[in-house]
Amino acid sequence: MVDAYMEYSKEDVREIVEAYGRYAPSSYVRLLKRLKTSLENAYKFNHRRLLVLSGASNNILAILTARALILFSKIWKKVHGKFPEIVYFYHKELPNERVKVEIVEEIIKKKSRNIKVEFVNFKESEEYLGTTFDALILDLTSNLKPNDIGRLIGIVRGGGLIILLIPKWDEWEKTLTIFQRELATPQHPENEVRQIFKKWFKTKLMKHNGIFIYDADRRRILKYCKEKPPEKNIGKGRKSTIVIPEKTTYPKEIYGLALTQDQVNVLKITETFIEKPKRGTKIVLVLIANRGRGKSCALGISIAGLINELKKVKNRVRILVTAPRLSNVQSFMDLLLKSLEIIGIKYRIVKKKRFILEVKGERFSVEYWEPINIPKMKADIVVVDEAAGLQVPMLLKIWKAHRRIMFSSTIHGYEGSGRGFSVRFLSLIKKDPLTKLLEYEMKEPIRYSEDDPIEKWQFDTLLLDAEPEKLDEEDYKAIAEGRLIYIKPSLETWFSEKGERKLRAFFGIYVLAHYRNEPDDLGMMADAPHHTIRAIMTPSGKIVCSLQLAEEGPIPDDYIDDLLKGGRIPGNIIPDRVLKHVRIREFGKTIGWRIVRIATHPDVMGKGIGSFALKQVIREAKEKGYDWVGAGFGVTEKLLRFWLKNNFIPVHMSPDRNPVSGEFTILVIHPLNDSVKEMVDVANKVFKVKLLNSLHDTYRGLETDVALIILKTGEPIDPAYAPKLDAIRWDRLRVYAYGPMTFEAACDVMNEIAKAYFICYPYFKANLSNLEQYIMVSRILQAKPWDEVASEIGKRSSFVMNKLKEIASKVAKEYSGSAEPTGVSLKSTILKS
C-alpha cells in the first residue's frame, strides 16, 4: 500500500481502496463488534461514544475510519430509518490530512452512496457552533488545538459517534503540533516547547468511560468502553415529558418548538417582556446553562413570540442582539426563523458570509451588532448572548442604556463562565431597586442526556467545570492577618493525578474571575516554554490567587530592526509595543515578566491579595535579574488604580477599542533598575503627550476619569512649562473669564490652558479641583457637548459653562496678573509669548 506524507494521485487512492476489503485486523474486527454493542446501548441512554484511532499510517487510519463510519451508518439507519449526518474536520492545507479525506470519501462512495460526509477545514470550525450532527471525525494527527475540542465535541447528538485520529500513541509526545509550534518564540525555540498537555489529554482518554482506543501500528486495542447495563423500560434519551402551560400569550405553535421543559419555562418567563416597564424601571432576564442546553434557541423562539405580540401595539419593533462573535448567535437566529415561519410572519435575511446578520420584515427587525455599539443604540429589547464573554463594564453599559434586556450565558463553556458572570455582574444589578431581575438556570441537555460520558471527559480534560476551593473561617482570618504563602508550582506535577486538585482550584479562579477563558489558555499554560504560573495560598493550602507569567525579551538585533519598521515577533507583546510606539531601541535588549493573568478568588476580592501577589512577583523578578514586570489589560478606572497603586506606570494604549469588551488596552510597566526606570519615564511622558494631542480624536471616547488618571501619573512632562499665549490671547482669556465672550470664541485659548496644565502637572500655578480638571479634559480636550459633560458629573450645562470661566479667571490671575480685560496696545510686542 502506498503511504507517505505527499500528494496522492487518483490511481494511488484507488489502489488503497482496492486494499480496503483485504485490510481487517482481527483485533479491529473485535473492537468494531464491541463498538456496535456499545452504540446500541448508547442509543438507549441517549449517550455518545468516542473512538480514538492511533497510528503512523495515513492509509490505515483512513481505512479504519471508513470502516467505523460504515458500521455506525448501518446502526443509525436501522434505529432511525435514515442515514446519519456526518462531519469530518481536517486541515485542508496539509497533504497528509487531505489524503485521508480522499481515501475515506472514496471508500464510502464505493460501499454506500447513501452515506454523506461533509468535509470541513478546521479554519471554518467556528461556523459549526450550534449545529448538530450524528457523527464527527477530528483529524488531530497534525494539530491538537484545545479550542477545537471545546467547540466541536458538543455538536454530536445522543447515540452519536466521535472519532479522533491521532499519531502513534507512544510517540505523540515526541512530535510538535501546529498549536505548539505557535507557542515558540525567538528566545524559546521549538525544542523548548513542553509536552504536558498531550500527556494530560491521553491520561483523560484512558480514565473516562464511553471511549475506545485502538493502536493501528501494533494492531492492539488499548481500551474498551465499559458498558452500563440497560435499565428496564428505558425510553430513547430518557426525555422528560414536556408540559405546555394551559394559558399562554405566545401562540401555542411556538411552544411546540421547545425540546425540553426548561425551554418551555423560559418561553413563559419571557412573556413578561411584552409589557413595557414603567418609566425609570427595567426588566432583566439572566439565563444560564451549561453548553448544549438550548438557551440561545429558547431566546430565539421567545423573540419571535415577542415580535408577534409587540407588533399589535407598536408601529415598529426593533430587537438588538449582541455577543462576543457573530457566530455565537447563529442558533438564536435559526430558531427565530423557524418560529417566525410557524406563526406565519414573513421575513428576509441579511447575511455576512455564511452568518445571519439581520432578520427583518414588515414593521420589525432583529439586528446583530458588536457589543461596543449596543449602549449607543435604541431598541425595544436587547438580547446579549454568551454574556460571560464580555467584560463587566460593557455589560453594565448595556444594562444602563436599555430597559428590557435578556442576558444568556454558559456556566461551563469553552469561552467564558456564567458563574463568574453571576458573581461579578449580577451582584451589581441586584442592588438596583428599579431593576426587576428574573433568573433561570437550564439543566436538561438538548442533544444528549445529562450524564453523557463524553461530556464528562470533555469537561474534565479542558477544566470547563473547574471551581475554586471553598474557604473557611481560618482562611478568612489568615487573609485578614496577611498570612499568605507565595508558591511556585510544578506544571508537570499539577497536570497529573498527584496535583490535579490544585490545578482545578487554580484554574477555577480564572474561570470565575476572568471574563473570558478558552481551552487554548490551558494548552498555552501547559506547553508554552516562556510561560509559568504562580499562586497565593492560605496556610491551610487553599489557593486564593492565580497568576500566569510570560518571559519576554531580550529581542535579537535583527528583530529589533524589523519591529521598528512595523514587523512582527511572536510572544513578546510588551517589547513589541514599546519598540513600535516609543521607539527606544535599548528597551529591546531588556528582559522581563509580562503578567498574562492575575485573578483573585471571588470570595476574597478587595482584601489586598492581588497587591501581595504583585509584590512577590516583583521580588522574584529582581532575584532573577529581570529588568521589568509589566501587564496589558482592558483599561477601566478601577483596574488602572489597582496597577498604579502597585507602582506600575502606563506607557502605551491601543488606538482602538476592543469591539467585544469596548475597552482600550493599556500597557503598564514596573521598572526594576535605574536604566529601565529612565526608559519607562520617557515612555510615560511620550504617552501622555500623545494622549493630550489625541483626546479630541483617537481617544475622544476614552472614559474621562481614565484619561485624567493617566495624565496625572508619573513624572511631569515639563515642570517649567507655562501657557504659550501672546498678549492678545491673554486678553481674550480675560474677557472670556469676565463674561461677554463665549467658550466657542475662546476655545483655542482654553485648549492651550488645558494642555499646559497637564504638561507641567502638578506644578501649574493655578490650583484646580478634581472636578475642574475633569471638566477641562471632558469639555476642552475631548470636545464633548455641554449636555454630555453635564450628565457625566450630574450637573446642568450652565454649571459646566460657569466652571470653565472660573478656571479661565484663576489662570489669568496667576499667569498674567489680572482677570480684568484691558485691551492691547499696538506698541506692545503682541506676538511674543
N, C-alpha and C positions, 0 to 999 in steps of 0.2 A: 504494500500500500504506500502510495506517495504521501509523505508527511514532512513538511518543513515550513518555516516561517517565511513564506514567499507567496507571490501571486500564483493562483492555480488557474489552469486552463479549464475549459468546459470538459475536455476529454479526461483531465485529471479527476475532476469531480465525479464524472460518470464511472470511472474506474473504482473510485472509493465506494460509490453507491452500489456497484455490482458486488463489491465485497461485503456489503451490509448483511445480506442474508447469511453469509458464512461466519460472520463475527458475532458470536453469542457466548461469552464465557459462562460456564455453569454457575459460577458464583453470582454473576449479574442476573442470570435467569432466576436463581433463588431469591435474590433481592427483589426483583420485579413481582414475584409471587407474593412476597411479604408486603410489598408496597400496595398491590391490588387489594389485599385484605384490609390493610390499614386505611386506604382511601375509602373503601366501602364503610368502614367503621367511622371514619371522619365525617362522612356524609350524614350519618345518623346523629352525630353530635354537633353538626354544623361547624366543624373544626377544619383546619388546613394541615397539610403535610409539607415537609421540606426535604428535598433530595439534594445532597451535595455530591457532585462528581469531580473527582480529583485526578489529575494526570498531566503528563507532558505532551501527549499526542493530540494535536488538533482533530485529526481524523476520528480517533477513537472517542474523544469527548463528544464530538458531533453525532456519531453513530449512536452512542449510549443515550444521548439527549433525545434523539429522534425516536428511539425505541420506547423511552419512558413517555413521551408525548402521545405516541400512537396508543399505548396501553391506557393512558389516562383518558384519551378521547373516547375510547370504546366504553369505558366505565361511565363516563359522563353522559354519553349518548343513551346508554341503557337506562340510566336513572332519570335523566331529564328529557329524553326524547329529542334532543338536538345536540349538535356538536358544540364543543366549548369555544369560548373566545380566549385566544392565546396571544400574549405579547412577549416579545423577545428583545431585550436591550443589549446592545453591543457598541463597541467603539468603531464607528464606520471608517475612521482613518487608519485603522490598524489591520494589515493584511491577515495576520493570524486569527483575528476575530471575524473578519469578512469571510474567510474560507469556511469556518464553522457554520456560518449562516447559510452559505451556498449549499453545503452538504445536507444540513438539516432540511432546508427548503426542497432540495431535490428528492431526498428520501421520502418525505411526507407526500410530496406530489405524486411519487411513484406508487406509494402504498394506498393513499386515500386522497382523492381530490376534494373531498368534503371537509377535510381539516384545514382551517385557515389560520395562519400565523401572521401577526403584524410585527414586522421587524423595525425597530426604532433605535436611532442613535441616542446614546446616553445624554448628549447635549440637549436633547429635547425632553428629558425626563420630567422637568418641572411642569410641562404641559399636561402630564398624565395624573397630576394630583386630583383627587376627587373622582377619577374614573374607576370602573370596576371590571375585572377580568376573572376568568376561571383558572387560568394558569399563567405563570410568569417565569421567564428564564432571564437570569442576570449573568452575563459573561464577566467574571471577575478575574480572569486569568492575567490581565494586564493592569488592572486597577481595582483597588478596594477603597472606595470613597465612602466614608461613613454616611454622608448625606444621602447617597443613593439607596443605602439600606433603610435609612429613616423614611425616605419619601415613598419608596416603591413596594415594600413588603405589604403595606396596608391596603393595596389596591386589589388584592385577591380575596374573593368571597369564600365563605364556608364551603367545605367539600373540595376546595381547590388545591392545586399543587404548585409549589415554588421550586425551581431548580437553580442551584448556584453552581457555576463552572469555575473551578479554581486550579492553580498549578499543582505540581506534585506535593502531596500532603507533607512529607518530611522535609521538603526543601523550600517551602513557600517563604519562610523567614529569611532565606538567603538571597531573595530577589527584592528589587525595589519596584513598588507600584508607581503609577503616574502621580498619584497624590503625594507619595513620599518624596519623589524627585523634586516636586514643587516646594518641599519644606527646606531644601538645601539652600545655603547662602554662599557667597564667595569666601567668607571666613570659616564656614562649616559645610564642607562639601558633602557629596552623596555618601561617601564611605563613613560619615559620622551619623547619618540618619539612624535612629533607633528602630528596633523591630519589636516593640512592645505591643502595639495594637493588634497585629496579626496573631500573636500568641494568645492574647486575650480573646480574640474572635474565635479561634479554634477551640479554646477551652470551653467557651459558652456553647459552641455547637455540640461538643461531646456531653455537656452537662444536661441539656434540656431534652424533654421528650418531644415526640412528633417529628423527629429528624432522623433521616437515613444518610449514612456517609459511605461512599464507595471509592476505593483506591483502584483506579483503572490500570495503573502501571503494574501493580502487584496482583491484580485481579482478586482483591480482598474486600470483604465487607468490613468496614471499620466500626460501624454502628447500626443497630436496628432500632426501630421505634418500638417502645414498649406499649402494648395495646391495653386499653381500658375495657373491661367487659361491658357490653351494651346493656342499658337499662331496659326494664320492661315497659312496653307501651310508649317507647320514646318516639317523639314526632320529629320531623326534619327541623333541625335547628333549635328545637325546644323553644319556639317563639311563643311568647305570652299572647293571650287574647287581647285584641285592641278594642277598647270601648270608646265610642264617639259620644260625646255629650248629647243629650236629647235637644237642648236648646243651644243653638249656635248662631252667631251673627254672620259668619262667613258661610258661603254655600257649602252644603254637605259634600258636594263633589270634591272640594278642596281637601276636606278632612280625609276623604278616601285615598288620597295620595300618601298619607302618613304610613310609614312602615313599622313604627313602634309606638307604644303608649306614650313614651317620652315626647315624641314628635306631636302627638295629639295634644298633650298637655301644653306644649309650647305654643301651638296654634291658639288654644283657648286663652292663654295669658296675653298674647299679642292683640287680641280683640280689645284689650284695654286701651290700645293706642288709637282707636277710632275717634274717641272724644278728645278734643284739643284741651291741653292743660289750662287751668285758669291763669290769668295774667300774673307773671312773676314766678310761676312754678314750672317744674319739669317732671317728666316721667322717663325713667331709665330702666331698661331690661338688661340684666347681666346673665348671659347664658354660658355655662362652662361644661366641658365634657372632654373625655379622652378622645384621641383621634379615631375616626370611623364610627362615631355615634350619630351622625346626620344632623349636626347642629346648623351648619350652613344651609342644608337642604330645607330644614324646618323654617328657617328665616326666609328663604326664597318663596316657599309656599305662603307664608304669612304676609309677605309684601304684596303678593297677588291679591290676597283677600282684602288687605287694606286699600289697595288701589280701587278695587271693586266698590268698597263702601265709601271711601272719601270722594270719589267722583260724583256721588249722589248729592254732596253738599258743597263741593268746591268746583270752580271753573277749570282749574288745572292742578294736578297733583305732581309734585316733584320729590323724588326719593334720591338721596345721595348715598353711595356705597363706597367704602374705602377699606383698605387692607395693606399690609406691607408690600404685597405684589399683586398685580392684576390676576395672576394665575390663582391666587388664593380664593377668588370669588367666583370661579367658574362653576362650582357645584351649586352655589346660590343662584347664579344666572340660569343654569339648566333647569332647576326646579321651578324657578319663576316662569320660564317659558311654558313648561308643561302645565302649570297651574293656570296661566292666562288662557291657554288653549282649551282646557277642560271647562272653563266658565265662559268661553266664547268672546274673550276680549282680543281683538286683532292687534298685532304689533309688528314692528320691523326692528331689525337689529343693526348695530354699528359694530364692526369688528376691528381689532388691531392685531394683524397677523391671524393666528388661529383663535385668539381670545375675544370673547364678547366684552365690548367696552360700554355699550349703552343699549337699552331696550326702550323703545318709545312707541306711542300710539296716540290715538285721539285723546287729548287733554291729560296725558300723563307721560312721565319719563322716569326711568331708573338709570342713573349715570354713575359710572366708576370714576373717581378722581383720586389722585395721590393724597395721602394724609395731610400734607402741608397746605393743601388748598381748602380743605373742608371748613376750618374755622372762619374763612373769609366769605363763604357762600351761604345762600339762603335755601332752606328746604323744609318740607313738611315733616319728613322723617329722615334720620341718618342711621345707616347701618355700618358698624365697624366690625369687620370680620378679622379673626386672628389678632385680637386686640393686644394680647400679650407680646406681640412682635413690635409694639410701638412703645416709645418712651412715655413715662408717666406725664411729663409736662405737655406732650402732644395730646394725650388723652384728656387732660384737664382743659386744654384749649377747646377741644371739640365739645366737651361737656358744657363749658361756659357759653359757647356760641349758639347752641341749639336746645330745643325744648323737648323733643321726642327722639330718643336715641336708643338703639339696640346695640349692645356690645356682645360679641361672642368670642370665646377664647378656648384654646386647647389647654387642658390641665397638664398632660404629659405628652409633648409632641416634639417633632424634630426642629421646630423654631418657636421657642417661647414657652412660658409656663403660665397656665391660668391661675395656679395657686399664688404665684408671685404677683400676678396681676391683681388678684384679690387682696393680698396683703398690702400692696403699695398704693393701689388706686382706690379700691372700694372704701378703705378706711377714711379716705379724704371726703368722698362724696356722701358717705353715711352721716357725716356731721352736719350736712346741709338740711335744715328743716323744710326747705322749699322743694326738695327733690324726693319724689315718690320712687323708691327703689324696689324693683322686682328681681328676685334672684331664682335661678333654676339650674340644677345640675342634671344632665342627661347621662344615664349609665348603660343603657342597653345598646350593644353594638348593632350596626345595620348589616354589615357584610358577613359577620361570623359571631359565634357565641362568646360570651364574656370571658370564659375560661379557656379560650383558644391557646394551645401550647406555643404556637408560633409567635403570637403577640407577646407572650411571656418571655420567650427567647429574645425577641427584638428589643423589648423594653429593658431587659436585664443587660443585654450586650451594650446598648447605647446609653445606659443610665437615664433613660427617659423618665423613670419613676423615682429617681434619687430624691431623697429628702434629708434635710439637716437633722442632727440629733436633738432629742428633747432635752432641754436644760432644766435643772432642778434648783432648789434654793441655795445649795452650796455653790453651784456655778454662778448664780446671780451675785452672791456675796463676794466670790473671788473676783468677779469682773468689777464690782463696785470698789474693791480694795486695790485694784490694779495688779492682782496676782495672775499674770498671764504668761504663757510659755510660747516662744518662737521656735518652730520646728522646721527642719529641712528634710522632707520626706524622700524616700527612695521610690522613684516611679516604678521600677521593676517589682518592688515589694507590694506597693499599693495596687498594681494591676495584676494581682494574683489572689489566690484563695486566702492567703495569710493576711493580706492588707486590704481586701476588698471593702470591708465595712467602713474603714477610714476613707477610702476613695469615694464611696457613695455619699458619706456625710459631707466631704469636701465639695464634691460636685453638686450636691443638693443645695448648698448655699448659693452657688452660681445660678441654679435653676430658679430659685426663689428671689434672689436679689437682683439679678441682671435681666434687663428687658428682653434679651434675645439670646438664646443658646441654640447651637446646632451641633449635630453629631460630629461634624468636621472639627469643631473645637476640641472635642475629646481626642480625636485622632491626632491633632496637632500637639496637644498637651503630651500625649504619649510618645510621639516619634520625632518631633521637630528637634534637631540637635542643639539649637540655640535657646530652646525654651526649658524652663524649670518651674517648679512650684514651691511655695512656702505656705505655712499655715500658722494660725494662732490658736492655742488650746488653753482650756482651763486646767487647773491641777488634776481634775478628775479624768482628763483625756478627751473632753468634748471639744470639737472644732467649732470655733466661733468666727473665724475669718479665713477666707481663702484668697490666695494670691497666685497669679501666673506671671512670670517674668521672661522677657526675651533679651538676650545679649545682642547688642548692636554696635557696629564699628569694631576696629578701625576699618575705613574704606580703602581698598587698594588704589594706588595713584591713577591707574587708567580709568577706573570707575569714577573717581572724583572729577576728572576732566569731562567725562561723558555726562555725569549728573549736572554739572554746571551749564551744560548745553541742552539740558532737558531730557537726558536719558533716564533709564530705569535701573533699579537694583532690587533683587528680592530680599525680603526680611530685614531691612534697615530703615524703618519708617522715619525715625527722628533725624538721623544724619541726612537722609534724603531730603527732607523738607527744609532743614536748616541750610544745607548747601544750595538748594534751588532758590530759596526765598531770602535768606540773609546774606548769602554769597561769601561767607567766611571759610576759606579753604582749610584753615587749620582745624576746624571742627571735625572735618572728615577723618582726621588721624586720631580722634579720641575714641574711647570705648565706654559703654555704659549699659545700664539695665533700663529697658522700657517696661513699665508696669502695664501688662496687657489687660489684666483684670485685677480688681481688688473688690471683694464683696464681703459684707458682714452678715452674720446670722440675723434674720429678720426680727427675731425677738429681742435683740440687744443692740439695735442701731442707735446711734447718738450717744453711746456710752464711752467714746474715746478709743474704741478698739481699733478702728481704721488708722487713727493717728499713731497709736502704739505700733501697729504693723509697719507703717511707713518709717518710723524711727529705726526699727530693727533692720529693715531692708537697706536703709541708708548706711547704717553702721556696718552691715556685712559687705556692702558695695565698696566702702572705704577700705575694709580689710583686704578685699580682692584687688585693690589698686585701680578700681574703675574711676572714671573722670566725672561721671554724672549719673543721676537717676531721673528718668522722665516719664511722661504719660501723655496720652491723647484721649480726648473724650468729648462727647456732645455737651457743649457748654450751657450750663444754667447757673443762676446766681448762687444757689446752694452748693452745687458741686465746685464751682470756682472758689468760693470762700473756703471750702474744705482744703483744697490744694494750696491756696495762698497761706492759710493758717500753718501749713506744714512746710513753708518756705520754698515752695515751687514757684517759678517765675514764668509768666506767659511769653512765648517767643514767636508764635505764628498761629494764624487761624485760617481755615479754609474759606475761599471766596464765595462758596455756595452752601446753602443749607442742604442737609441730608433730606431727600424728598420723603423719606419714611419717618424719621424722628422729628424733622422740622428744625433741627439744631445745626449750628455751625460747629465744626470740630476744631478744638483748640489744643495746641501743644504747650506743655509746661515742663520746665527743667529745673532740677535742683543740682547746682554745681558742687563738686566735691573737692576742687582745688582752685587756687587763685587764677590760674591760666584760663580755666573754663569759666570761672566766675566773670572774668573780663569779657569773654565772648558772649556769655548769656546777658550781661548788662548791655552790651552793644545791640544784641539781637532784640532785647526788650525795648530799647529806645527806637530802633528801626521799626519795630512792630507798632509802637504807639504813634509814631509819625505817620505811618501808613494808615492806621485806623483813623486818625484825625482827618486825614485828607480823603478818606473813603466813606465816611459815615453818611454823606449825602447821597451815596450811590450804592456801591457794593454791599455795605453794611447798614443800609438805611433800615432794614427790617430787624437788625440785631436788637435784642431787648436792651432798653436804655440803661437799666441798672447794671447789666453785664458790661456794657461799654464804659460806664462810669468807673466801675471797679478796675477794669483793665487800664484805663488812662491814669489812674491814681496809684498803680502798682509799680514797684521798682524805683530806680534812681531817676531824678528829673532829667528830661531831655536836655534842657539848658536852663540852669537855675538863675542865670542873669538875664534871661530874655524879657523884653518889655514889648508892649503892643507897638507894632510898626505903623504908626499913624502920623501923617503930616498935620500942619496947623489947621487946615480946612477940615480934615476929617475929625480932628479932636473937637472942633467947634460943632460939627454935625452931631457928634456923640452927645455933647452938652445940650444941644437944642432938642434932641430926641429925649434925653432924660428930663428936660424941663417941661415938655408936654406937646408942643404943636406937631412935631414930626412923627410919622408912623414908623412902625418897625420895618415895614416893607421898603421905606425910603432910606432906612439906616442899616439894612441887613448886612451890607458889605463891611461896615464898621463893627457891628456886633459879631460878625463871623471872625474878624481878626481878634477881638477881645476874647472870645471863647477859645480860640486856638492858643492864644498867648497864655491864658490861664492854665491850660493843661500842659503846655510846653515847659513852663517853669514851676508847676505844682511840686511841692507845697510852698514855694517862695513868692507867689504872686502877692503883690502888696495889698490888694483889696480882699478882705476876708468875706468869703461867701459861704452860706449854709449848704447842707447837703441837698436841700430842696432846690436852692438856686442853681447849684451845679447840675442837678438833674434836668431842670428846665433849659439850661444852656445847651446841654447835649441833645435833648429831645427836640426842642424848637429850632435852635440855631444850626447845630452841626448835622442833625438828621433831617431837618426841614420838614418835620411833621406838622400837619394842620393844627390850628389852635384848639379845635374841639377834641382832637385825639390826645394832645398833650394834657389838656384839662381833665379828660376822662381818666388818663393814667394816674394822675395824682389826686383824683377825687375832688377837683375844684371847678370853678367856672372859667370860661375863656378870659373874662375880664381880669381874673386874678393872675393868670399867666402873663397877660399884657402888662399889668402893673408891676409884676415882679421883674420883668426884663428892663423896665425903665429904672427901677430901683438899682439893679445891677449896673446899668449904664451910669447912674449918678455916683455910685460908690467908686467905680473905676475912674471916672472923670476927676473926682476929688483927689484920689490917691496919686494919679499919674500926671494930671495937668493943673492941679492946684485949685480947681474950681468946678462947680457943676452949673455955673451960670453961663449961658451963651453970650458971647461978646462980639462976634464977627471977627474977621481977619484983616489986618492992614495990608495993603498992596505992597508996602515996603518990607514987610516981613519975609523971611525966607520960607515961603509956604510949602516948598516942595521937599524940604528936609524933614526927616522923621523927628 
